[in-house]
């Protein structure tokens, strides 16, 4: 088949771009012609809270990326849609993660549909956004009506989808492994690299838990900081490595750290983590903590599975679906006292307790499964 993915890709950075490039590779490995249509302008400045939208990593090999879509230029939407209509791909796989993208993507897809040939499947990361804005519902409806079928990666998103779109085909699939960040390296090697390359003071035998990814309110880092201030945690010797860029006010977190007097329990690396360094941070940790207030699914979970790292997660969204309690990790309430008890319980059990379960469960997280799901959905679409 001729497949085109519409979504972020290099030189844009972040989990969506990484996912799209890995999915393109999976289609190519399966024998299909596949390329990506990405954004020349993804977010206007007022919508992007980070330092830069662009990656410092080299371009991915053997993947064709067209940097075409301007998210705020309606003329561009029409031109891009007409170009793709003429290309007549058999399948469009389009990412939807934010209502703001609804007008641009919905207009492009409506132009493509006029060729009466291309089937359009949306991978819907979110239906309801984490941060609400005016127009969310209208933009989401506009986008969904332009698609033929849907894939979600959690039951929560499927439920949200069915509140908007009750009849079109939809399937749920597990978010595949992020297996493109390198192989597992030993904890000692990872900590040595972080000391040498990043000047992070991490001892070879220290107890290290990791918070990884963009720092946003819904991800609950403040809850985790308060958990670190619990009396039992203060004397435990556990240190928290925070690796990720602030996507909201940094100062409020620094003030909280000072108020709680936990600075000596933390290791801060609050810049964007390039793809080539991800394995250092994950492999250096004993466990990954995701203290989210609310969630649909998280790309950190398949990352943890790839590197065989136990997870300590809050019982929200799809976490309990993907993290098997006292097997691949621990599930607890998003509350400081509960979180601190779960962290201490992890160290009681020991990291090695979780490894056999992680190795067995990660077998389900294949890119081939996602490709097969998308191709299978094409047979359910009536044109």
N, C-alpha and C positions, 0 to 999 in steps of 0.2 A: 504494500500500500504506500501511497504518498501521504505522509503525515507532516503537519505543521503544528508546532507548539507556539501558542501566543502567551507570553509572560516575560518576566524579568530574566535577563541573562547578562553575561559579561559584556561590557565593562561594569555593569551594575553589580553591587555586592549584596551579600546576605543570603539567608536560607532559601528564599524563593528562587533566586538565581541558581544556587547550587543544585536545588531539586530539579529545575527545568533542564539544566545541562546533563544531569545524571539520567533523567528520563529519556532525553534525546539519544544518549548513548545506548540505553536499553533497547529502544526501537531499532537503532542501527544494528545492534548485535542480533536482533531478531530477524534481520533481513529486509527491513523496510527503509525507504528513503525518508529521511527526517531532517528538518531544520527548525530554527527558532526565529520568530518575529518578536523582537524586544523593543524597548523604549528608548527613543532619543531624549525624551523628557518624561521621567516617571512621576516625580512629585514636584510641584512648585515649592519654593523655599519655605513658605509658612506651614506646609504640611510635613516637612521633614525635620525631625528634632535632632538628628545626629550631626556629625562634623562634615561628612561627605557621603554622597550616594555611590561613589565609584571605588572599584577594587584596585588594590596595588598588585594583585596577583597577575601572572601572565595569562594570555587568552587560552582557553581550553583547546586541546588538539583535536582535529578531525570532526569538529562540529561547526556547521555553517550557522552564523548568527547575523540576522538582518536587524540593524538598529534603526527602526522606522517610526515607531508610534509616539506621537506627542499627546500626552494625556489631557491637554487643555486646548487643543486646536481642532475645532470641528472640521475644518477643511482637510486637515491631515487624516482624520478618521475616514472621510469619504474616499480620499485617494488611496489609502492603505486597503480599505475594504474592496474597492474596485480592482486593485492589483491582485489581491488574493482570490477574488471571484474568478478572474481570468486564469489564474494558476490552476484552478480546479483540483485542489488536494482532495483525496478521498476522505481524510479525517482531519479536523481541527481539534486539538486539545488546548483548552484555554483555562488559565488560572484566574480564580476570583477570590480575593482576600479582603477587599475593602470597597464599600459602596461608592466611594469617590471614583473608582474605575468604571462604574456601571455605564455612564454615558459614552465614554470612548469605546470600550469593548463592545457594548451593546450595538452601537452604530456600525462599527466595523463588521460585526457578525451579521447584521441585517443585510449589508451589501453582499457579503459572501453567499448568503442563503439564496440570493436571486439566481445562482447558477443551477439550482435544482439538483445538485449532485453531492456537494460536500456535506458530511455529517459532522455535527458540532457537539462535543462533549466537554463540559466544564468540570474541572477539579475544584471543588468549592472548599477552600480552607476554612472560611468563615462565611456565615450568612448574616449573622448579627455581629457588628463590630465590637471590639473591646472598648473603644471610646466613641460614644454616640455623637453624631453631628446632624444638623438639619439636612433633610433630603435623603437620609439613609434608606428609608423604606421605598421611596419612589425610584431611586437609582438602582436598588437591588432588584425590584420588580422588572424594571426596564431591561436589565442584563439577563435575568432568568428567562424572560420570554424569547430571547434571541437564541437560546440553546435547545438542542434536541434531547439531551440526556445529561446525567450528572454522576460524579463520583464524590463521595465524602470519605473522610478518614476517621470519623468517630460517629457514634450513635447520636451524640448531642447535636452535631451539625446536620445529620440526617433528619432529626426531629424539626430543627429550625427550617430546613429546606421544605419539608412537607407542609409547614404552615403557609408557605408561599406558593409552592408548586406541588399539587397533589397527584398528578396523573402521569407526568413524563417519566421514562425509565430512570432509575437511580440505583446504584449499588454502593455498598460500603466496603472499603478495603483498608488493610493495615498500612500505615505510612512506612514505606520501605526503609531499609538501613541506609544511613549515610556512610557508605563504604568507600568514599572517594577522598577521605582525609588521611589516607595512609594506613599502615598496618599497626597492630598493637605493639607497643614497645614497653619495656619493663618500667616499673615505677621508679626505680633508681635512675635509669637512663633519662626518663622524662624530667625528673627533678634536677638532675645534673644539667640538662640543657636549659631549663628555666633559670637556674642560677647563673650559668655562663652567658646566655643570650639576653636575658631580661633582668638580670641582677635581682632576682626574687630570692629572698632568704627562706628557703624551704629545706628543712633538715631531712636527712635520709630516712629517719625512723619516726618522723612526726605524724600525728593524726591529722589528715587534711580532708576536709569536705569541700565540694566545689559548687558554686553558683555560676552558671555559664549562660551567656547570651545578653541581648539588649536588656537594659534595666528600665522597666516600665512599671507603673503602679500595680497593674493587675497581676504581675509576676511575684509580688509579695516579698521582695527583698527586705523590706522594713520588718516584716514578721520574723524572718530568719535572723535579722540583727537582734531583735528582742529575745529570740530563743537563745542566742549566744550569750545574753546577759543573765539568763536563768542561773541561780546559785549552783545547781549541779553541773552546768556546762562550764562555769567559771573555773572550777577545779579539775576539769576532765582532761585538760591538755589538748583538746580539739581546737584546731584553727580553721577558719573559713577563708578559702581563696575565692575572691570575686573577680571573674574574668569576663568583661563585656563593657560595652559603651553605654553611658547614661543617655537615655532617650527622654529624660525629664530633668527637673531641677536637681543638680548634683548637690547643692549646698544643703538641702534639707536632709539628705542622707549623712553628710559629714557632721552636721549638727547633732543628729541622732546618735551617731557613733560616739561623739564626744560626751553627750549626755549620759549614755549607757556605760561609758568608761570601758569600752571593749576594743580599743585600738590595737592593743597587743595581741588580740585573738584573731586579727584579720590580716590578710595579704591582699592588697588592692592592685589590680591591673585593669583599670577602667578605661582602656582604649579599645577600639575595634580589634578583634582577633582575626588576623588574616588566615585564610584556609590552610596555608602551609604550616601554621603553628598550632592548629586546633588539637592535634594529637598530643602535643606536649602537656597541655593543660588537663585534658581528660585523663590521660594515662598517669599523670602525677597524683591524681586524687584517689582516695579510698572509696568515695561514693559521690554521686551527684545529687544535689538537693533542689527540688522544684516546689517551692512553698506557695504556689499560685493561689490567688483569691478566687479566680474563676478561669476557665480554660475550655477550649474545644479539643485540640490536640497540640502536641508540642514536638518540634523537630529535634529537641534535645533528647527525647526518649529513644528514637532510633539511633541517634548518635551514641548514647550510652550502651545500647545493645551491641552495636558494632564493636565498641572497645571493651565490652564485657565488664561494665561498671555498674554495681548495684545503685538503685535509685531510692531516694526518700522523697515521697511526693505527698501533696495534699489531696484529700478525697474530693476533688472537683472535676467537672468535665469528664474526659475519657481516661484520666489517669488510672483509675481502678480497673478499667478494661485492659490496659496494657502492662501495668506493673502488678505482678502477682505477689500478694502480701506474704512476707516471710519466705519468698522463693526468689523472685528477681529483684526484690526491694521491699520497702515498707510503705504502707499507706496510712496516713494520719490526718487529723484535722488541721486546718490552716490557722493555728493558734500557737503562740510561743511556747506555752507549757507542754502541749502535746508534741510539738515539733522537737523540742529538746529531748523529751523522753524517747522519741523514735530514733534520734541520732545516737543516743547512748545505747539503745537496744541494738542498733546496727553493730556497734563495737563489741557488745556482749556476744553476738552471734559470730562476728568476724567476717571479713570480706570473702574468704574462701568458701564459706557456707553457701553463698549465693551463686558462685561461678557455674556449677553444673546446670542449674536452672536457667541461667542466662544463656548458656550455650545451646540448650535445647529450645528455648523459646525464640531465639533469634532466627531459627530456621524458617519461621513463618514470614519474615520481613524481607521478601525478595522483590526485586524490580520486575522480574519476569511475571510475577503474580499481578502486578499493577498493569503491565502491558497486556496481559491476557484478559484482565477485567475490562480495560478500555476497548480492546478489539471485540470482546464478547458483547459489549453494549451496542456496538454498531449493528448487530443483527436484530436488536430490539427496536431500532429506530425505523419508523415508517416515513418514507419520502414520497 
